Amino acid sequence: MKKITGVFVLLFALASATVYGETKIEFNTKDLKGKQVTDSIFAENELTMINVWGTFCAPCIKEMPDLAKLNKANKSKGVRVIGIPIDVVGRGGSIQSREKRNADAIIDATKADYTHLVPSKEMLSGFLYGIQAVPATIFVDSSGNQIGDIYFGARSQKDWQKIIDSILADNK
């Protein structure tokens, strides 16, 4: 029984190490406008908030205006919001025209004028691999390292601001 407990503790510790803390986020993709974007985008800010969303997800769409406000309100603090509409690519990695049009329409309607990235194959097999629900939010430092947990579920602008302020305070 002690051996089984020890194995579970070890597995939990290993799982925690991969999710919390030192996960390096690397990618080379395009934004929804067709501009090439790499993980070097993280170096432009102290903190990047990556929000993974879906065109089918009402809570995702509902929080997008708040994310746009957060992006503007925190620019002077070195904080940036990036969106990733998870369903704009198919299984083979090609852009799905209908979903991209839907994503563009949602972005316009919600005034979510921050950068939105097309999820590349390397993103889908890398840091996005374990995400099974949206919205999901990941915070990344200027070196591209994931900070803390993956947050699942939508939150208000006020709640996200508290999380952002806490992360900034903890990482000074």
Phi and psi in degrees as GROMACS dihedral restraints (atoms count N, CA, C in turn):
[ dihedral_restraints ]
;  ai    aj    ak    al  type     phi  dphi    fc
    3     4     5     6     1   -63.9    20    10
    4     5     6     7     1   -36.6    20    10
    6     7     8     9     1   -64.9    20    10
    7     8     9    10     1   -41.9    20    10
    9    10    11    12     1   -64.0    20    10
   10    11    12    13     1   -44.3    20    10
   12    13    14    15     1   -60.9    20    10
   13    14    15    16     1   -42.9    20    10
   15    16    17    18     1   -61.6    20    10
   16    17    18    19     1   -40.6    20    10
   18    19    20    21     1   -63.2    20    10
   19    20    21    22     1   -44.1    20    10
   21    22    23    24     1   -64.1    20    10
   22    23    24    25     1   -40.4    20    10
   24    25    26    27     1   -62.3    20    10
   25    26    27    28     1   -43.8    20    10
   27    28    29    30     1   -63.1    20    10
   28    29    30    31     1   -46.0    20    10
   30    31    32    33     1   -61.7    20    10
   31    32    33    34     1   -41.7    20    10
   33    34    35    36     1   -63.0    20    10
   34    35    36    37     1   -42.7    20    10
   36    37    38    39     1   -63.0    20    10
   37    38    39    40     1   -42.7    20    10
   39    40    41    42     1   -65.0    20    10
   40    41    42    43     1   -42.5    20    10
   42    43    44    45     1   -63.0    20    10
   43    44    45    46     1   -41.3    20    10
   45    46    47    48     1   -64.4    20    10
   46    47    48    49     1   -37.8    20    10
   48    49    50    51     1   -64.6    20    10
   49    50    51    52     1   -33.0    20    10
   51    52    53    54     1   -81.3    20    10
   52    53    54    55     1   -26.3    20    10
   54    55    56    57     1   -92.3    20    10
   55    56    57    58     1   -39.4    20    10
   57    58    59    60     1  -103.9    20    10
   58    59    60    61     1   113.9    20    10
   60    61    62    63     1   113.5    20    10
   61    62    63    64     1   -88.3    20    10
   63    64    65    66     1  -100.0    20    10
   64    65    66    67     1    27.3    20    10
   66    67    68    69     1   -76.1    20    10
   67    68    69    70     1   119.5    20    10
   69    70    71    72     1   -85.6    20    10
   70    71    72    73     1   129.4    20    10
   72    73    74    75     1  -104.6    20    10
   73    74    75    76     1   115.0    20    10
   75    76    77    78     1  -126.2    20    10
   76    77    78    79     1   141.7    20    10
   78    79    80    81     1  -165.3    20    10
   79    80    81    82     1   163.9    20    10
   81    82    83    84     1  -142.1    20    10
   82    83    84    85     1   111.7    20    10
   84    85    86    87     1  -149.4    20    10
   85    86    87    88     1  -165.6    20    10
   87    88    89    90     1  -125.2    20    10
   88    89    90    91     1   156.2    20    10
   90    91    92    93     1   -85.3    20    10
   91    92    93    94     1   176.5    20    10
   93    94    95    96     1   -65.7    20    10
   94    95    96    97     1   -16.3    20    10
   96    97    98    99     1   -90.1    20    10
   97    98    99   100     1    -3.5    20    10
   99   100   101   102     1    97.1    20    10
  100   101   102   103     1     1.5    20    10
  102   103   104   105     1   -79.8    20    10
  103   104   105   106     1   134.7    20    10
  105   106   107   108     1   -66.6    20    10
  106   107   108   109     1   134.3    20    10
  108   109   110   111     1  -137.7    20    10
  109   110   111   112     1   135.4    20    10
  111   112   113   114     1  -121.7    20    10
  112   113   114   115     1   176.0    20    10
  114   115   116   117     1   -64.4    20    10
  115   116   117   118     1    -9.8    20    10
  117   118   119   120     1   -64.3    20    10
  118   119   120   121     1   -13.9    20    10
  120   121   122   123     1   -59.8    20    10
  121   122   123   124     1   -26.8    20    10
  123   124   125   126     1   -65.6    20    10
  124   125   126   127     1   -31.4    20    10
  126   127   128   129     1   -66.1    20    10
  127   128   129   130     1   -16.9    20    10
  129   130   131   132     1   -74.4    20    10
  130   131   132   133     1   -15.3    20    10
  132   133   134   135     1  -140.0    20    10
  133   134   135   136     1   156.4    20    10
  135   136   137   138     1   -68.9    20    10
  136   137   138   139     1   -35.8    20    10
  138   139   140   141     1  -143.5    20    10
  139   140   141   142     1   133.5    20    10
  141   142   143   144     1  -119.7    20    10
  142   143   144   145     1   132.4    20    10
  144   145   146   147     1  -103.8    20    10
  145   146   147   148     1   111.5    20    10
  147   148   149   150     1   -98.3    20    10
  148   149   150   151     1   117.8    20    10
  150   151   152   153     1  -109.2    20    10
  151   152   153   154     1   114.1    20    10
  153   154   155   156     1   -91.8    20    10
  154   155   156   157     1   124.1    20    10
  156   157   158   159     1  -137.5    20    10
  157   158   159   160     1   170.6    20    10
  159   160   161   162     1  -133.2    20    10
  160   161   162   163     1   147.5    20    10
  162   163   164   165     1   -66.9    20    10
  163   164   165   166     1   -17.1    20    10
  165   166   167   168     1   -91.5    20    10
  166   167   168   169     1    -3.1    20    10
  168   169   170   171     1  -104.2    20    10
  169   170   171   172     1   105.0    20    10
  171   172   173   174     1   -60.2    20    10
  172   173   174   175     1   -45.0    20    10
  174   175   176   177     1   -62.2    20    10
  175   176   177   178     1   -34.3    20    10
  177   178   179   180     1   -61.0    20    10
  178   179   180   181     1   -49.5    20    10
  180   181   182   183     1   -65.8    20    10
  181   182   183   184     1   -38.9    20    10
  183   184   185   186     1   -62.3    20    10
  184   185   186   187     1   -35.7    20    10
  186   187   188   189     1   -85.8    20    10
  187   188   189   190     1    -9.6    20    10
  189   190   191   192     1   -61.3    20    10
  190   191   192   193     1   -39.9    20    10
  192   193   194   195     1   -60.5    20    10
  193   194   195   196     1   -37.4    20    10
  195   196   197   198     1   -65.8    20    10
  196   197   198   199     1   -38.1    20    10
  198   199   200   201     1   -65.2    20    10
  199   200   201   202     1   -37.5    20    10
  201   202   203   204     1   -63.7    20    10
  202   203   204   205     1   -41.2    20    10
  204   205   206   207     1   -65.0    20    10
  205   206   207   208     1   -41.3    20    10
  207   208   209   210     1   -60.9    20    10
  208   209   210   211     1   -42.4    20    10
  210   211   212   213     1   -58.8    20    10
  211   212   213   214     1   -45.4    20    10
  213   214   215   216     1   -70.5    20    10
  214   215   216   217     1   -44.8    20    10
  216   217   218   219     1   -66.8    20    10
  217   218   219   220     1   -26.5    20    10
  219   220   221   222     1  -106.0    20    10
  220   221   222   223     1     4.5    20    10
  222   223   224   225     1   -56.1    20    10
  223   224   225   226     1   -43.2    20    10
  225   226   227   228     1   -68.4    20    10
  226   227   228   229     1   -17.9    20    10
  228   229   230   231     1   -89.3    20    10
  229   230   231   232     1    -1.1    20    10
  231   232   233   234     1    79.4    20    10
  232   233   234   235     1    33.2    20    10
  234   235   236   237     1  -115.7    20    10
  235   236   237   238     1   136.9    20    10
  237   238   239   240     1  -132.2    20    10
  238   239   240   241     1   145.4    20    10
  240   241   242   243     1  -106.3    20    10
  241   242   243   244     1   135.4    20    10
  243   244   245   246     1  -127.3    20    10
  244   245   246   247     1   133.9    20    10
  246   247   248   249     1  -103.7    20    10
  247   248   249   250     1   148.8    20    10
  249   250   251   252     1  -132.0    20    10
  250   251   252   253     1   102.5    20    10
  252   253   254   255     1   -76.0    20    10
  253   254   255   256     1   102.4    20    10
  255   256   257   258     1   -63.2    20    10
  256   257   258   259     1   -25.9    20    10
  258   259   260   261     1   -97.8    20    10
  259   260   261   262     1    13.1    20    10
  261   262   263   264     1   -83.7    20    10
  262   263   264   265     1    -5.5    20    10
  264   265   266   267     1  -120.1    20    10
  265   266   267   268     1   148.2    20    10
  267   268   269   270     1   -88.1    20    10
  268   269   270   271     1  -174.6    20    10
  270   271   272   273     1   -60.2    20    10
  271   272   273   274     1   -34.0    20    10
  273   274   275   276     1   -82.6    20    10
  274   275   276   277     1    -3.3    20    10
  276   277   278   279     1    94.1    20    10
  277   278   279   280     1     0.3    20    10
  279   280   281   282     1   -85.8    20    10
  280   281   282   283     1   150.0    20    10
  282   283   284   285     1   -69.0    20    10
  283   284   285   286     1   132.5    20    10
  285   286   287   288     1   -90.8    20    10
  286   287   288   289     1   113.1    20    10
  288   289   290   291     1   -55.0    20    10
  289   290   291   292     1   -47.5    20    10
  291   292   293   294     1   -63.2    20    10
  292   293   294   295     1   -45.5    20    10
  294   295   296   297     1   -67.0    20    10
  295   296   297   298     1   -35.4    20    10
  297   298   299   300     1   -65.6    20    10
  298   299   300   301     1   -42.9    20    10
  300   301   302   303     1   -60.9    20    10
  301   302   303   304     1   -42.5    20    10
  303   304   305   306     1   -60.9    20    10
  304   305   306   307     1   -44.6    20    10
  306   307   308   309     1   -61.2    20    10
  307   308   309   310     1   -46.2    20    10
  309   310   311   312     1   -59.6    20    10
  310   311   312   313     1   -42.8    20    10
  312   313   314   315     1   -65.0    20    10
  313   314   315   316     1   -40.5    20    10
  315   316   317   318     1   -65.4    20    10
  316   317   318   319     1   -44.0    20    10
  318   319   320   321     1   -59.9    20    10
  319   320   321   322     1   -44.4    20    10
  321   322   323   324     1   -64.1    20    10
  322   323   324   325     1   -46.6    20    10
  324   325   326   327     1   -65.0    20    10
  325   326   327   328     1   -34.5    20    10
  327   328   329   330     1   -93.7    20    10
  328   329   330   331     1    -2.7    20    10
  330   331   332   333     1    57.8    20    10
  331   332   333   334     1    34.0    20    10
  333   334   335   336     1   -84.0    20    10
  334   335   336   337     1    72.3    20    10
  336   337   338   339     1   -85.0    20    10
  337   338   339   340     1    20.7    20    10
  339   340   341   342     1   -85.8    20    10
  340   341   342   343     1   171.3    20    10
  342   343   344   345     1   -66.1    20    10
  343   344   345   346     1   134.7    20    10
  345   346   347   348     1  -123.2    20    10
  346   347   348   349     1   125.6    20    10
  348   349   350   351     1  -101.2    20    10
  349   350   351   352     1   144.6    20    10
  351   352   353   354     1   -78.8    20    10
  352   353   354   355     1   125.1    20    10
  354   355   356   357     1   -69.3    20    10
  355   356   357   358     1   118.5    20    10
  357   358   359   360     1   -81.3    20    10
  358   359   360   361     1   168.7    20    10
  360   361   362   363     1   -58.4    20    10
  361   362   363   364     1   -41.0    20    10
  363   364   365   366     1   -67.1    20    10
  364   365   366   367     1   -32.6    20    10
  366   367   368   369     1   -67.4    20    10
  367   368   369   370     1   -44.3    20    10
  369   370   371   372     1   -66.5    20    10
  370   371   372   373     1   -32.2    20    10
  372   373   374   375     1   -93.1    20    10
  373   374   375   376     1    -5.8    20    10
  375   376   377   378     1  -107.0    20    10
  376   377   378   379     1  -114.6    20    10
  378   379   380   381     1   -69.1    20    10
  379   380   381   382     1   -18.1    20    10
  381   382   383   384     1   -90.6    20    10
  382   383   384   385     1    -7.1    20    10
  384   385   386   387     1   -54.5    20    10
  385   386   387   388     1   -44.8    20    10
  387   388   389   390     1   -85.1    20    10
  388   389   390   391     1    -1.5    20    10
  390   391   392   393     1   -79.8    20    10
  391   392   393   394     1   113.5    20    10
  393   394   395   396     1  -108.9    20    10
  394   395   396   397     1    -4.1    20    10
  396   397   398   399     1  -144.2    20    10
  397   398   399   400     1   150.7    20    10
  399   400   401   402     1  -129.7    20    10
  400   401   402   403     1   153.3    20    10
  402   403   404   405     1   -73.6    20    10
  403   404   405   406     1   148.2    20    10
  405   406   407   408     1  -130.7    20    10
  406   407   408   409     1   137.0    20    10
  408   409   410   411     1  -128.1    20    10
  409   410   411   412     1   134.0    20    10
  411   412   413   414     1  -124.2    20    10
  412   413   414   415     1   136.0    20    10
  414   415   416   417     1  -103.9    20    10
  415   416   417   418     1   139.3    20    10
  417   418   419   420     1  -133.1    20    10
  418   419   420   421     1   138.4    20    10
  420   421   422   423     1   -83.3    20    10
  421   422   423   424     1  -179.7    20    10
  423   424   425   426     1   -67.8    20    10
  424   425   426   427     1   -14.8    20    10
  426   427   428   429     1   -93.9    20    10
  427   428   429   430     1    -1.6    20    10
  429   430   431   432     1    89.5    20    10
  430   431   432   433     1    12.6    20    10
  432   433   434   435     1   -89.2    20    10
  433   434   435   436     1   133.7    20    10
  435   436   437   438     1   -65.4    20    10
  436   437   438   439     1   137.1    20    10
  438   439   440   441     1  -109.4    20    10
  439   440   441   442     1   120.0    20    10
  441   442   443   444     1    69.4    20    10
  442   443   444   445     1  -155.2    20    10
  444   445   446   447     1   -78.5    20    10
  445   446   447   448     1   165.3    20    10
  447   448   449   450     1   -86.6    20    10
  448   449   450   451     1   128.9    20    10
  450   451   452   453     1   -94.9    20    10
  451   452   453   454     1   125.6    20    10
  453   454   455   456     1  -106.0    20    10
  454   455   456   457     1   139.2    20    10
  456   457   458   459     1   100.1    20    10
  457   458   459   460     1   155.7    20    10
  459   460   461   462     1   -80.3    20    10
  460   461   462   463     1   152.7    20    10
  462   463   464   465     1  -138.7    20    10
  463   464   465   466     1   163.3    20    10
  465   466   467   468     1   -77.4    20    10
  466   467   468   469     1   165.6    20    10
  468   469   470   471     1   -58.0    20    10
  469   470   471   472     1   -42.1    20    10
  471   472   473   474     1   -62.0    20    10
  472   473   474   475     1   -44.5    20    10
  474   475   476   477     1   -66.0    20    10
  475   476   477   478     1   -42.8    20    10
  477   478   479   480     1   -63.7    20    10
  478   479   480   481     1   -38.8    20    10
  480   481   482   483     1   -61.6    20    10
  481   482   483   484     1   -40.3    20    10
  483   484   485   486     1   -61.2    20    10
  484   485   486   487     1   -42.1    20    10
  486   487   488   489     1   -65.5    20    10
  487   488   489   490     1   -45.6    20    10
  489   490   491   492     1   -59.7    20    10
  490   491   492   493     1   -48.9    20    10
  492   493   494   495     1   -60.2    20    10
  493   494   495   496     1   -39.2    20    10
  495   496   497   498     1   -65.4    20    10
  496   497   498   499     1   -43.8    20    10
  498   499   500   501     1   -64.1    20    10
  499   500   501   502     1   -44.7    20    10
  501   502   503   504     1   -61.4    20    10
  502   503   504   505     1   -41.6    20    10
  504   505   506   507     1   -66.0    20    10
  505   506   507   508     1   -39.7    20    10
  507   508   509   510     1   -72.0    20    10
  508   509   510   511     1   -22.7    20    10
  510   511   512   513     1  -106.6    20    10
  511   512   513   514     1    21.7    20    10
